C-alpha cells in the first residue's frame, strides 16, 4: 500500500468509531489518531459527528495538548475500530471515507469551498428525528407518568447516539418545534425510567423559540406552560379542553410565553412553576398578561403539578387549576397606593402583599441560587481553579467540599477576561472531573453588521440573559474578573451598584448562582476581609455571599472561608491544597479539599498570611511577579494590567524583575515583549531572595486578572521588555 492508501486506511478506522463516546475514550482515540499520523483537521472533522461535540476551539486545544510520545500507539486505533466492525483493507476490500484536503485550521480559498457533501453540520435534527419510530404507549416513562405517546418517538435499540456518556438507545425522544412556524428545532431525550438518569438535550441544536405541545390548542383557550412533560400530561388530564406547553425548564418560561402570546393573542396563558419558582412565574405572567398556579406552600422544592396529581388525583389537580392567580395590573386604591404610578410618585408595597420566600442554595451555606457571590483573594491562591472546581461539581452533580451532593446537574457559563479556555480552563475542568457538555464559555457577541465583537460584561448582560433562556436556564455563571462588569469607576459605589444591577437581576430572573472573581487590594493584610476586595465596598455590599481564599507564602497551606453573608453563617471554611495533574494529554491544577476550619475569616486568613508590616511593597510585588511567571512566559502588556490592578507601579515591577533575574525578549519585530523566569529562579527552598519567601513549583499560580477592566485609569501604550542597555524607564509604554 502506498502513502495515500495508508492514510485512507487510518482515516477509515477513525471514522468507524463513535465520536460521541465519553470524554476519556475520545481523548484516547485522539492520542491514537495522532500516533497513527492523522492531522488535526481529521480529528476535528471526525469529532463533529458526535452529538456531544464540544466545539472546534476546544477540540483543537485538546489535540494540540496531546504529546507525540503520549504512550498510546496507533495500534489502539486499529484495535478499537476492529472491535467496532471495521474491516482492514489490507485484508479485505473495505470502504473508507475519501481523503479531505488538509488545511491545518486555515480557511480554504473560495475556489476550494466545501461541497454540500463535504460540509459537516453539527447535527441534522430533522434527519435524526426521521430515523426514529413512533413511541409505543408501553414505553416505561409514558406508562409511569400516565402520559400519551402522541407526537413522541423512541430511539432505536441499535442507535449509536450518546450524550454525556449515556447511550440514547430506547430513550423517549421529545420534539421541540418553533411556536411561530412549527419548524423542528431540537430534541430532548427522556430515559425509560427516572432511575436511569436525567433528561438530556441534543447538543448543537438550540431551543430558540421552540416547545412541545400536548393536547388541543384553541385560539381563545387555555395554555398551561410547564417545565416538564410529566407536568404537561397531568394538566391535560385534569383539564381536557386545554393544551399544555413544555419548555424544558423555568428559564425558558418567558421566551416560550411571549412566543405563545404572539401566536395566539386571545389565549389564556397559565404558568405552572415547580415549587420555589413562583416569583419567576409571576414576573412572566405580568409580561404576557397571563396567570400562574402555585404549588402548596408546604411542598418541597421542585414539587410540581405531576407530583400533586400523583398524590391527590386528577380531580384534585383540576380544582387547583381552576383557581389561578392573576397579577395585579393596577395598584389598590387606598392610602398606601397614593402617588403610585404618578410622575414623581413613590411606590409603596405592603408587607402583607409580599410572599415570604426561603433562600435556595446551589451549595448549601456557600453558593446561593438567584444571588451574586464574590470570591476574592491575592494572586496565586488558585481562585480560578476553585471556580473551575465549582463548575465541575455543578456540571455532573458531584460533591461539594463538605461532602454535600449537588442536587442535580446543570448548565455552567464561564466568562474569563484572562485565561484561555483550551490551555488553562478546560484542562482544569477535566482535572476536576467536569462534564464538559454542560459547560459553555462566553466567547463574544455579534453586532448588527454580523461582525464578532468581544463580550463586555459591562454592557452585554441583557443579551447573555437571552442566551441563558434559550439554553433552558443555567445553574452557575462565573465572571472573572467581576470588575469587568463595571463600565465606570470601580472605586465609586454608585458606578458599581448601577453597573452590577443587571447581573443581580439576571441571577434572580433565572434562579442562577453568579460567582464573580476578584482580587484583594494592595497593603490590606490584617483588615476585615470584605474591606480587602479591590474597588468600591459596593462589591462586597451587593454580594449576598463573599468568599475569600489565602495561602501561606512560606508553605503550601491554603484556606477558603466565608467572609460575609446576610443569608447564612459568615464563619468557617476549609483548608485546601493545589495539586498539579500531569496527564498524558494535558497538564492542569486542581483543588484537593482538606478539613473544616472553625473561626471567622479574618482569623483564618491571619493564620496563613503574614502581617502587612512584615513585607514591603517591593517584596509583595516581587512575590506577585514570581507567581505570575511561575507557569511560563507572560506578555509584558498583561503584566502591566495585573500590576495596575494590584496597585503596583511599573517601576516597582521592573525592580522586582531585576531582582528575580527575569529574562525579557521581543516576540517579533511587530510584536510585544515577553517576560520569563530564568531557569532555576525561585526554586522551593531558595534563600537568596529574602523578599520571595518560597515559590513552590508545585503550587498553582493563577494570574490576577482584574486589571484589564479597570477602566477608570486606562494604560496608554504597551509595556516592553526592559529597557535594554542604558535605557531605564519607569513607564510601561516606553
C-alpha positions as CSV (number, residue, x, y, z in Angstrom):
1,X,0.0,0.0,0.0
2,X,1.3,3.5,-0.8
3,X,1.2,6.5,1.4
4,X,-2.3,7.6,0.3
5,X,-3.6,4.1,0.9
6,X,-2.2,4.1,4.4
7,X,-3.8,7.5,5.1
8,X,-7.2,6.2,3.9
9,X,-6.9,3.1,5.9
10,X,-6.1,5.1,9.1
11,X,-8.9,7.6,8.5
12,X,-11.3,4.8,7.8
13,X,-10.5,3.2,11.1
14,X,-11.1,6.5,12.9
15,X,-14.5,7.1,11.2
16,X,-15.7,3.7,12.2
17,X,-15.6,4.8,15.9
18,X,-18.3,6.7,17.7
19,X,-17.3,10.4,18.1
20,X,-20.0,10.7,20.8
21,X,-18.2,8.4,23.2
22,X,-17.3,9.5,26.7
23,X,-14.5,12.1,27.2
24,X,-11.7,9.8,28.3
25,X,-12.3,7.5,25.4
26,X,-12.4,10.4,23.0
27,X,-9.1,11.8,24.2
28,X,-7.5,8.3,24.0
29,X,-8.8,7.9,20.4
30,X,-7.3,11.3,19.6
31,X,-3.9,10.2,21.0
32,X,-4.0,7.0,18.9
33,X,-5.0,9.0,15.8
34,X,-2.1,11.4,16.3
35,X,0.3,8.5,16.7
36,X,-1.1,7.0,13.5
37,X,-0.3,10.1,11.6
38,X,-3.7,11.7,11.2
39,X,-3.9,15.5,11.1
40,X,-5.6,18.0,13.5
41,X,-8.3,18.6,10.8
42,X,-9.0,14.9,10.6
43,X,-9.6,14.8,14.3
44,X,-11.8,17.9,14.3
45,X,-13.9,16.7,11.3
46,X,-14.5,13.3,13.0
47,X,-15.3,14.8,16.4
48,X,-18.0,17.0,14.8
49,X,-20.1,13.9,14.2
50,X,-20.6,13.3,18.0
51,X,-23.8,14.7,19.5
52,X,-21.8,15.9,22.4
53,X,-19.3,17.8,20.2
54,X,-17.7,20.5,22.4
55,X,-16.8,22.9,19.6
56,X,-13.8,23.5,17.3
57,X,-11.7,25.6,19.7
58,X,-11.9,23.1,22.5
59,X,-11.3,20.1,20.1
60,X,-8.2,21.8,18.6
61,X,-7.0,22.6,22.1
62,X,-7.1,19.0,23.2
63,X,-5.4,17.8,20.0
64,X,-2.5,20.3,20.5
65,X,-2.1,19.3,24.1
66,X,-1.5,15.6,23.2
67,X,2.2,14.8,23.4
68,X,3.7,12.9,20.5
69,X,5.1,10.3,22.8
70,X,2.0,10.0,24.9
71,X,2.1,6.3,25.5
72,X,-0.9,5.4,23.3
73,X,0.1,4.0,19.9
74,X,-1.5,3.7,16.5
75,X,-2.5,0.1,17.3
76,X,-5.0,1.3,19.8
77,X,-6.9,3.0,17.0
78,X,-7.0,-0.1,14.7
79,X,-7.9,-2.4,17.6
80,X,-10.8,-0.2,18.7
81,X,-12.0,0.1,15.1
82,X,-11.9,-3.7,14.5
83,X,-14.0,-4.2,17.6
84,X,-16.5,-1.7,16.2
85,X,-16.8,-3.6,12.9
86,X,-14.1,-2.0,10.8
87,X,-12.6,-4.3,8.1
88,X,-8.9,-3.7,7.4
89,X,-8.5,-3.0,3.7
90,X,-5.1,-4.7,3.8
91,X,-7.0,-8.0,4.4
92,X,-10.2,-7.3,2.6
93,X,-11.7,-4.7,0.2
94,X,-13.5,-2.3,2.5
95,X,-14.9,1.2,2.1
96,X,-13.0,4.1,3.5
97,X,-14.1,7.8,3.5
98,X,-12.5,10.0,0.9
99,X,-9.5,12.0,1.9
100,X,-10.3,15.7,2.5
101,X,-7.8,18.5,1.8
102,X,-5.7,19.2,4.8
103,X,-5.8,22.9,5.9
104,X,-4.3,22.7,9.4
105,X,-7.1,25.0,10.6
106,X,-6.6,27.7,7.9
107,X,-9.5,28.9,5.8
108,X,-9.8,27.4,2.4
109,X,-9.9,29.8,-0.6
110,X,-13.4,30.3,-2.1
111,X,-12.4,28.1,-5.1
112,X,-11.9,25.3,-2.6
113,X,-15.1,25.8,-0.7
114,X,-16.5,22.5,0.6
115,X,-19.2,20.9,-1.4
116,X,-22.6,20.1,0.1
117,X,-21.4,16.5,0.6
118,X,-18.2,17.7,2.4
119,X,-20.0,20.0,4.8
120,X,-20.2,18.6,8.3
121,X,-23.1,20.3,10.2
122,X,-23.1,19.8,14.0
123,X,-26.3,17.8,13.8
124,X,-29.2,17.3,11.3
125,X,-32.1,17.4,13.6
126,X,-34.7,16.5,11.1
127,X,-32.8,13.5,9.7
128,X,-32.2,12.3,13.2
129,X,-35.9,12.6,14.0
130,X,-36.9,10.9,10.8
131,X,-34.8,7.9,11.8
132,X,-36.9,7.2,14.9
133,X,-40.1,5.2,15.1
134,X,-43.2,6.3,16.9
135,X,-43.2,5.7,20.6
136,X,-45.4,3.0,22.0
137,X,-47.8,3.6,24.8
138,X,-46.0,0.9,26.7
139,X,-42.7,2.9,27.0
140,X,-41.6,2.9,30.6
141,X,-41.6,6.7,31.1
142,X,-45.0,7.2,29.4
143,X,-46.6,4.4,31.4
144,X,-45.1,5.6,34.7
145,X,-46.2,9.2,34.3
146,X,-49.7,8.4,32.9
147,X,-48.8,10.1,29.6
148,X,-49.7,9.6,26.0
149,X,-47.4,8.7,23.1
150,X,-48.9,11.1,20.6
151,X,-46.2,13.2,18.9
152,X,-43.3,11.3,20.5
153,X,-40.8,8.8,19.1
154,X,-38.3,6.4,20.6
155,X,-34.6,6.0,19.8
156,X,-33.8,2.6,18.2
157,X,-32.1,0.0,20.3
158,X,-29.1,-0.1,17.9
159,X,-28.7,3.7,17.7
160,X,-25.1,4.9,18.4
161,X,-26.1,8.3,19.6
162,X,-24.5,9.1,23.0
163,X,-24.9,12.3,25.1
164,X,-22.8,13.0,28.2
165,X,-21.6,9.4,28.1
166,X,-25.1,7.9,28.0
167,X,-26.4,5.8,25.1
168,X,-29.7,7.2,23.9
169,X,-30.9,3.7,22.8
170,X,-34.5,3.1,23.8
171,X,-34.9,6.6,25.2
172,X,-38.0,8.6,24.6
173,X,-37.5,11.4,22.0
174,X,-39.5,14.7,22.5
175,X,-39.5,17.1,19.6
176,X,-39.3,20.8,20.2
177,X,-40.8,22.8,17.4
178,X,-40.9,26.6,16.7
179,X,-44.1,28.0,18.1
180,X,-44.1,30.5,15.2
181,X,-43.9,28.1,12.2
182,X,-43.6,24.6,13.5
183,X,-40.0,24.0,12.4
184,X,-38.2,21.3,14.3
185,X,-35.6,23.0,16.4
186,X,-34.2,20.3,18.7
187,X,-34.9,17.1,20.6
188,X,-34.9,16.2,24.2
189,X,-34.3,12.7,25.4
190,X,-36.1,11.1,28.3
191,X,-34.8,7.8,29.9
192,X,-37.2,4.8,30.1
193,X,-37.2,5.3,33.9
194,X,-36.1,8.1,36.2
195,X,-33.7,5.8,37.9
196,X,-31.7,5.6,34.6
197,X,-30.8,9.3,34.6
198,X,-32.0,12.8,33.8
199,X,-33.4,14.2,30.7
200,X,-30.7,15.2,28.1
201,X,-30.8,17.7,25.3
202,X,-29.4,17.3,21.8
203,X,-26.1,19.2,21.5
204,X,-25.6,21.7,18.7
205,X,-29.3,22.3,18.3
206,X,-30.6,25.3,20.4
207,X,-34.2,25.5,21.6
208,X,-34.7,29.1,20.3
209,X,-38.5,29.7,20.4
210,X,-39.4,26.1,20.5
211,X,-41.6,24.0,22.8
212,X,-43.5,20.7,22.8
213,X,-47.3,21.0,22.9
214,X,-49.7,18.2,24.0
215,X,-53.5,18.5,23.9
216,X,-55.6,20.6,21.6
217,X,-54.9,24.3,21.1
218,X,-57.9,26.6,20.8
219,X,-57.1,30.2,19.8
220,X,-59.0,31.5,22.7
221,X,-58.5,28.5,25.0
222,X,-56.1,27.9,27.9
223,X,-52.4,27.1,27.5
224,X,-50.6,25.6,30.5
225,X,-46.9,26.4,30.4
226,X,-44.9,23.6,32.1
227,X,-41.3,22.9,32.9
228,X,-41.5,19.2,32.0
229,X,-43.6,16.8,30.0
230,X,-45.0,14.9,33.0
231,X,-46.5,18.1,34.4
232,X,-48.0,18.8,31.0
233,X,-49.6,15.4,30.8
234,X,-51.1,15.9,34.3
235,X,-52.5,19.3,33.3
236,X,-54.2,18.0,30.2
237,X,-55.7,15.0,32.1
238,X,-57.2,17.4,34.6
239,X,-58.4,20.0,32.1
240,X,-59.0,18.1,28.8
241,X,-60.2,21.2,27.0
242,X,-56.8,22.8,27.3
243,X,-53.3,22.3,25.8
244,X,-50.1,22.1,27.7
245,X,-46.7,23.5,26.5
246,X,-43.4,22.0,27.7
247,X,-40.5,24.5,27.9
248,X,-37.7,22.1,29.3
249,X,-37.0,24.4,32.3
250,X,-38.3,27.5,34.1
251,X,-35.5,29.6,32.5
252,X,-37.4,29.4,29.2
253,X,-40.8,30.4,30.6
254,X,-40.5,34.0,29.3
255,X,-39.3,33.1,25.8
256,X,-42.0,30.5,25.3
257,X,-44.8,32.5,26.9
258,X,-44.0,35.5,24.7
259,X,-44.0,33.3,21.6
260,X,-47.4,31.8,22.6
261,X,-48.8,35.2,23.2
262,X,-47.6,36.4,19.8
263,X,-49.1,33.3,18.0
264,X,-52.4,33.1,20.0
265,X,-53.0,36.6,21.5
266,X,-56.5,35.7,22.7
267,X,-55.4,32.5,24.6
268,X,-55.1,32.5,28.4
269,X,-51.6,31.6,29.3
270,X,-51.3,29.9,32.7
271,X,-47.8,29.2,34.1
272,X,-47.2,26.1,36.1
273,X,-44.0,26.6,38.1
274,X,-42.3,24.0,40.2
275,X,-42.3,24.8,43.9
276,X,-39.7,27.5,44.5
277,X,-40.2,29.1,41.1
278,X,-43.3,31.2,41.9
279,X,-41.5,34.5,41.7
280,X,-40.3,33.8,38.1
281,X,-43.8,32.7,37.1
282,X,-45.4,35.8,38.5
283,X,-43.0,38.0,36.6
284,X,-43.6,36.2,33.3
285,X,-47.4,36.4,33.9
286,X,-47.1,40.2,34.2
287,X,-45.2,40.2,30.8
288,X,-47.9,38.2,28.9
289,X,-51.0,39.2,30.9
290,X,-51.3,35.6,32.0
291,X,-51.7,33.8,35.3
292,X,-49.9,31.2,37.4
293,X,-50.8,28.3,39.7
294,X,-48.5,27.9,42.7
295,X,-48.0,24.6,44.4
296,X,-48.9,24.2,48.1
297,X,-46.8,26.3,50.5
298,X,-45.7,23.2,52.4
299,X,-44.4,21.3,49.3
300,X,-40.8,20.5,48.9
301,X,-38.6,22.4,46.4
302,X,-39.2,21.2,42.7
303,X,-42.6,19.7,43.6
304,X,-44.8,20.1,40.5
305,X,-48.3,19.5,39.2
306,X,-47.5,16.0,38.2
307,X,-46.5,15.2,41.8
308,X,-49.7,16.8,43.0
309,X,-51.8,14.7,40.7
310,X,-49.9,11.5,41.8
311,X,-50.6,12.3,45.4
312,X,-54.2,13.6,45.3
313,X,-55.6,12.6,41.9
314,X,-56.5,14.4,38.7
315,X,-59.8,15.8,40.1
316,X,-57.9,17.5,42.9
317,X,-55.5,18.9,40.4
318,X,-58.5,20.2,38.3
319,X,-59.7,22.1,41.4
320,X,-56.3,23.6,41.8
321,X,-56.1,24.6,38.2
322,X,-59.5,26.3,38.4
323,X,-58.0,28.9,40.8
324,X,-55.0,30.5,39.0
325,X,-53.5,33.7,40.5
326,X,-53.7,36.8,38.4
327,X,-51.1,39.6,38.6
328,X,-52.3,42.9,39.8
329,X,-52.5,45.3,36.8
330,X,-53.3,48.3,38.9
331,X,-52.4,49.2,42.5
332,X,-55.1,49.1,45.1
333,X,-57.0,52.3,45.6
334,X,-56.2,53.1,49.2
335,X,-54.0,55.4,51.2
336,X,-51.0,53.1,50.8
337,X,-51.2,53.5,47.0
338,X,-51.5,57.2,47.0
339,X,-49.0,58.6,44.4
340,X,-48.2,55.2,42.9
341,X,-47.7,55.4,39.2
342,X,-47.7,59.2,39.1
343,X,-44.7,61.0,37.8
344,X,-42.6,61.8,40.8
345,X,-44.6,59.5,43.0
346,X,-43.2,57.0,45.4
347,X,-44.2,53.3,45.1
348,X,-45.1,51.5,48.3
349,X,-45.7,47.8,48.9
350,X,-47.4,46.5,51.9
351,X,-45.6,43.8,53.8
352,X,-48.9,41.8,53.8
353,X,-48.7,41.7,50.0
354,X,-45.2,40.2,50.0
355,X,-45.0,36.4,49.9
356,X,-42.1,35.2,52.0
357,X,-39.5,33.1,50.1
358,X,-36.8,30.9,51.5
359,X,-33.3,31.1,50.1
360,X,-32.4,28.2,47.9
361,X,-28.8,27.0,47.5
362,X,-26.6,25.6,44.8
363,X,-24.1,24.7,47.6
364,X,-25.9,25.0,50.9
365,X,-24.5,27.7,53.0
366,X,-21.9,28.9,50.4
367,X,-23.4,29.5,46.9
368,X,-27.0,30.8,46.9
369,X,-29.2,30.4,43.8
370,X,-30.5,33.6,42.3
371,X,-27.9,35.7,44.1
372,X,-24.5,37.3,43.4
373,X,-21.5,35.9,45.3
374,X,-17.9,37.1,45.2
375,X,-14.7,35.0,45.6
376,X,-11.7,37.2,46.4
377,X,-8.0,36.6,47.3
378,X,-4.4,37.5,46.4
379,X,-2.7,36.4,43.3
380,X,-1.6,32.7,43.4
381,X,-4.2,31.3,45.8
382,X,-6.0,29.4,43.0
383,X,-9.2,31.4,42.8
384,X,-9.9,30.4,39.2
385,X,-9.0,26.8,40.0
386,X,-11.5,26.9,42.8
387,X,-14.2,28.3,40.5
388,X,-13.5,25.6,37.9
389,X,-13.9,23.0,40.7
390,X,-17.3,24.5,41.5
391,X,-18.2,24.4,37.8
392,X,-17.2,20.7,37.6
393,X,-19.4,19.9,40.6
394,X,-22.4,21.6,39.1
395,X,-21.9,20.0,35.6
396,X,-22.0,16.4,36.8
397,X,-23.9,16.7,40.1
398,X,-20.8,15.9,42.1
399,X,-19.9,16.5,45.7
400,X,-19.1,19.9,47.4
401,X,-16.1,20.2,49.7
402,X,-18.3,19.4,52.8
403,X,-19.4,16.2,51.2
404,X,-22.9,17.5,50.4
405,X,-24.1,16.3,47.0
406,X,-25.1,18.8,44.3
407,X,-28.8,18.3,43.9
408,X,-28.8,18.0,40.1
409,X,-26.5,18.6,37.2
410,X,-26.9,21.9,35.4
411,X,-25.5,24.2,32.8
412,X,-22.5,26.3,33.7
413,X,-21.4,29.5,31.8
414,X,-17.9,31.0,32.2
415,X,-16.5,34.3,31.0
416,X,-12.8,34.8,31.6
417,X,-11.1,38.0,30.7
418,X,-7.7,36.5,31.2
419,X,-7.3,32.7,30.9
420,X,-7.6,30.8,27.7
421,X,-10.2,28.0,27.5
422,X,-8.1,25.5,25.6
423,X,-4.8,25.6,27.5
424,X,-6.0,26.6,31.0
425,X,-9.7,26.4,31.8
426,X,-10.7,23.1,30.0
427,X,-7.7,21.2,31.4
428,X,-8.6,22.4,34.9
429,X,-12.3,21.4,34.3
430,X,-11.1,18.0,33.2
431,X,-8.8,17.6,36.2
432,X,-11.8,18.3,38.4
433,X,-14.0,15.7,36.6
434,X,-16.3,18.1,34.8
435,X,-18.9,17.1,32.3
436,X,-17.8,19.4,29.5
437,X,-21.1,19.0,27.6
438,X,-22.7,21.1,30.4
439,X,-20.1,23.9,30.4
440,X,-20.0,26.8,28.0
441,X,-17.6,29.6,27.5
442,X,-18.9,33.1,26.7
443,X,-16.8,33.9,23.6
444,X,-18.3,37.2,22.2
445,X,-21.3,38.9,20.6
446,X,-22.4,39.6,17.1
447,X,-23.1,43.2,16.1
448,X,-25.8,44.5,13.8
449,X,-23.4,44.0,10.8
450,X,-22.7,40.4,11.7
451,X,-19.2,41.1,13.0
452,X,-17.9,39.3,16.0
453,X,-17.2,41.5,19.0
454,X,-15.7,40.8,22.4
455,X,-18.1,40.1,25.2
456,X,-18.3,43.1,27.5
457,X,-19.8,42.2,30.9
458,X,-20.5,45.9,31.5
459,X,-23.0,46.1,28.6
460,X,-23.8,42.6,27.3
461,X,-25.6,41.0,30.3
462,X,-29.1,41.6,28.8
463,X,-28.0,39.7,25.7
464,X,-26.5,37.0,27.8
465,X,-29.8,36.6,29.6
466,X,-31.5,35.8,26.3
467,X,-28.9,33.0,25.6
468,X,-29.5,31.6,29.0
469,X,-33.2,31.5,28.3
470,X,-32.6,29.7,25.0
471,X,-30.4,27.1,26.8
472,X,-33.2,26.4,29.2
473,X,-31.5,28.1,32.1
474,X,-28.2,27.8,33.9
475,X,-27.2,26.8,37.5
476,X,-23.9,28.7,37.7
477,X,-22.4,31.8,35.9
478,X,-18.8,32.6,36.6
479,X,-17.4,36.1,35.8
480,X,-13.7,36.5,36.0
481,X,-12.9,39.3,36.9
482,X,-16.1,40.8,38.3
483,X,-14.8,44.3,38.0
484,X,-15.2,43.9,34.2
485,X,-18.9,44.3,34.7
486,X,-18.3,48.0,35.8
487,X,-18.0,50.5,32.9
488,X,-17.5,53.5,35.2
489,X,-15.2,53.9,38.2
490,X,-14.8,50.6,40.0
491,X,-13.9,52.7,43.2
492,X,-17.2,54.6,43.2
493,X,-20.1,52.9,44.9
494,X,-22.8,54.5,42.6
495,X,-21.0,53.3,39.5
496,X,-20.5,49.8,40.9
497,X,-24.2,49.4,42.1
498,X,-25.6,50.8,38.8
499,X,-23.4,48.5,36.6
500,X,-23.8,45.3,38.7
501,X,-27.6,45.6,38.9
502,X,-28.2,43.8,35.5
503,X,-26.1,40.9,36.8
504,X,-28.0,40.9,40.1
505,X,-31.3,40.9,38.1
506,X,-30.1,38.1,35.8
507,X,-29.3,35.9,38.8
508,X,-32.8,36.5,40.3
509,X,-34.7,36.1,37.0
510,X,-33.1,32.8,36.0
511,X,-32.5,31.4,39.5
512,X,-28.8,31.2,38.7
513,X,-25.9,31.4,41.1
514,X,-23.5,34.1,39.9
515,X,-19.9,33.9,41.1
516,X,-17.6,36.9,40.5
517,X,-13.8,36.6,40.9
518,X,-12.0,39.5,42.4
519,X,-8.7,40.4,44.0
520,X,-7.5,41.8,47.3
521,X,-6.3,45.4,47.3
522,X,-2.7,46.2,47.9
523,X,-1.5,46.5,51.5
524,X,-4.8,45.3,53.0
525,X,-3.5,42.4,55.1
526,X,-4.9,42.4,58.6
527,X,-8.0,44.3,57.5
528,X,-11.6,42.9,57.6
529,X,-11.7,40.5,54.6
530,X,-14.7,42.1,53.0
531,X,-12.9,45.5,53.0
532,X,-10.0,44.0,51.2
533,X,-12.0,43.3,48.0
534,X,-10.5,45.6,45.4
535,X,-12.6,48.5,44.2
536,X,-15.5,50.1,46.0
537,X,-17.0,48.5,49.1
538,X,-20.2,48.2,47.0
539,X,-18.8,44.9,45.5
540,X,-19.0,43.3,49.0
541,X,-22.2,45.1,49.8
542,X,-24.1,43.9,46.7
543,X,-22.9,40.3,47.0
544,X,-25.1,38.1,49.3
545,X,-22.0,35.9,49.9
546,X,-18.4,36.9,50.0
547,X,-15.9,34.0,49.9
548,X,-12.2,34.5,50.4
549,X,-9.0,32.5,49.8
550,X,-5.4,32.9,51.1
551,X,-2.2,31.0,51.3
552,X,1.0,31.0,53.4
553,X,3.8,32.3,51.2
554,X,6.3,30.1,53.1
555,X,4.4,26.8,52.7
556,X,1.7,25.1,50.8
557,X,-1.1,25.9,53.3
558,X,-4.3,27.4,51.8
559,X,-7.6,28.4,53.4
560,X,-11.0,29.1,51.9
561,X,-13.5,30.9,54.1
562,X,-16.8,32.7,54.3
563,X,-16.2,36.4,54.9
564,X,-19.7,37.9,54.7
565,X,-23.2,36.7,54.3
566,X,-26.6,38.0,55.3
567,X,-28.4,34.8,54.4
568,X,-26.2,32.2,56.1
569,X,-23.5,31.9,58.7
570,X,-20.5,34.0,57.8
571,X,-17.8,32.0,59.6
572,X,-16.0,28.7,58.9
573,X,-14.3,27.4,55.8
574,X,-11.9,24.7,54.6
575,X,-8.2,24.1,54.1
576,X,-7.2,23.1,50.6
577,X,-4.1,22.3,48.5
578,X,-3.4,22.9,44.9
579,X,-2.4,19.7,43.1
580,X,-0.7,19.5,39.7
581,X,-2.2,16.8,37.5
582,X,0.3,15.5,34.9
583,X,-1.8,13.6,32.4
584,X,-0.7,12.3,29.1
585,X,-2.8,14.7,27.1
586,X,-2.6,17.8,29.3
587,X,-1.3,19.3,32.5
588,X,-3.5,21.2,34.9
589,X,-4.1,22.1,38.5
590,X,-7.0,21.1,40.7
591,X,-8.2,21.6,44.2
592,X,-7.7,18.9,47.0
593,X,-10.0,19.9,49.8
594,X,-9.0,19.4,53.4
595,X,-10.6,19.7,56.8
596,X,-13.3,22.0,58.0
597,X,-12.0,25.1,59.8
598,X,-13.8,26.9,62.6
599,X,-13.5,30.6,63.1
600,X,-14.1,33.9,61.3
601,X,-12.4,34.8,58.0
602,X,-10.2,37.4,59.5
603,X,-8.7,35.0,62.0
604,X,-8.4,32.1,59.4
605,X,-6.6,34.4,56.9
606,X,-4.4,35.7,59.6
607,X,-3.2,32.2,60.4
608,X,-1.7,31.8,57.0
609,X,-0.9,35.4,55.9
610,X,2.0,37.4,57.3
611,X,1.2,40.7,58.8
612,X,1.3,43.6,56.4
613,X,4.3,45.1,58.3
614,X,6.4,42.0,57.6
615,X,6.7,42.9,53.9
616,X,7.4,46.0,51.9
617,X,5.5,46.9,48.8
618,X,8.6,45.9,46.7
619,X,8.7,42.5,48.4
620,X,5.0,41.9,47.7
621,X,5.4,43.0,44.1
622,X,8.3,40.6,43.8
623,X,6.2,37.6,45.1
624,X,3.4,38.6,42.8
625,X,5.6,38.7,39.7
626,X,7.1,35.3,40.6
627,X,3.6,34.0,40.9
628,X,2.6,35.4,37.5
629,X,5.6,33.9,35.8
630,X,5.6,30.6,37.6
631,X,3.8,28.8,34.8
632,X,5.8,30.2,31.9
633,X,6.4,33.3,29.8
634,X,3.8,36.1,30.0
635,X,3.4,39.2,27.8
636,X,4.6,42.4,29.4
637,X,1.4,44.2,28.5
638,X,-0.6,41.7,30.5
639,X,1.8,42.0,33.5
640,X,1.2,45.8,33.4
641,X,-2.5,45.4,33.7
642,X,-2.1,42.9,36.6
643,X,0.3,45.3,38.3
644,X,-2.0,48.2,38.0
645,X,-4.9,46.2,39.3
646,X,-2.9,45.2,42.4
647,X,-1.7,48.8,42.9
648,X,1.9,48.5,42.0
649,X,3.7,50.9,39.7
650,X,5.5,49.7,36.6
651,X,8.8,50.9,38.0
652,X,8.3,48.7,41.1
653,X,7.6,45.7,38.8
654,X,10.8,46.5,36.8
655,X,12.8,46.5,40.1
656,X,11.2,43.2,41.0
657,X,12.1,41.8,37.6
658,X,15.7,42.7,38.1
659,X,15.8,41.1,41.5
660,X,14.3,37.9,40.0
661,X,16.6,37.9,37.0
662,X,13.7,37.9,34.6
663,X,14.6,37.3,31.0
664,X,13.0,39.7,28.5
665,X,12.7,39.2,24.8
666,X,10.9,40.6,21.8
667,X,8.3,38.2,20.4
668,X,8.7,39.6,16.9
669,X,9.6,42.7,15.1
670,X,6.0,44.0,15.3
671,X,5.0,42.1,18.5
672,X,5.4,43.0,22.1
673,X,7.8,42.0,24.8
674,X,7.6,38.7,26.8
675,X,8.9,38.1,30.3
676,X,10.0,34.8,31.7
677,X,11.8,33.5,34.8
678,X,15.3,32.3,34.2
679,X,15.8,28.5,34.7
680,X,16.3,27.7,38.3
681,X,14.9,31.0,39.6
682,X,12.7,30.9,42.7
683,X,13.0,27.2,43.3
684,X,11.5,25.9,46.5
685,X,13.9,26.4,49.4
686,X,15.6,29.4,47.7
687,X,17.1,31.7,50.4
688,X,18.9,34.1,48.1
689,X,15.9,36.3,47.7
690,X,14.6,37.1,51.2
691,X,11.6,39.0,49.8
692,X,10.3,35.9,48.0
693,X,9.8,33.5,50.9
694,X,9.1,30.3,49.0
695,X,7.7,30.0,45.5
696,X,6.8,26.3,45.1
697,X,6.9,24.8,41.6
698,X,4.1,22.5,42.7
699,X,1.7,25.4,43.5
700,X,-0.8,26.7,41.1
701,X,-0.1,30.3,40.1
702,X,-3.3,32.0,38.9
703,X,-2.6,35.4,37.3
704,X,-4.5,38.2,38.7
705,X,-7.0,39.2,36.1
706,X,-8.9,42.2,37.1
707,X,-6.7,44.9,35.8
708,X,-7.9,44.6,32.2
709,X,-11.2,46.1,33.2
710,X,-10.2,49.0,35.5
711,X,-11.5,51.5,33.0
712,X,-11.2,54.4,35.4
713,X,-7.4,54.6,34.9
714,X,-6.5,53.1,31.5
715,X,-2.9,52.5,30.5
716,X,-1.6,54.2,27.4
717,X,0.6,52.1,25.2
718,X,2.1,48.7,26.0
719,X,4.9,47.8,28.3
720,X,8.0,46.5,26.6
721,X,10.5,44.1,28.0
722,X,13.0,46.3,29.6
723,X,14.9,48.6,29.0
724,X,17.8,47.3,27.2
725,X,21.3,48.7,27.7
726,X,21.3,52.1,29.4
727,X,17.6,52.8,29.0
728,X,15.7,52.5,32.3
729,X,12.2,53.7,32.2
730,X,9.5,53.6,34.9
731,X,6.7,53.7,32.4
732,X,5.3,50.6,30.7
733,X,4.8,52.3,27.3
734,X,8.4,53.5,26.7
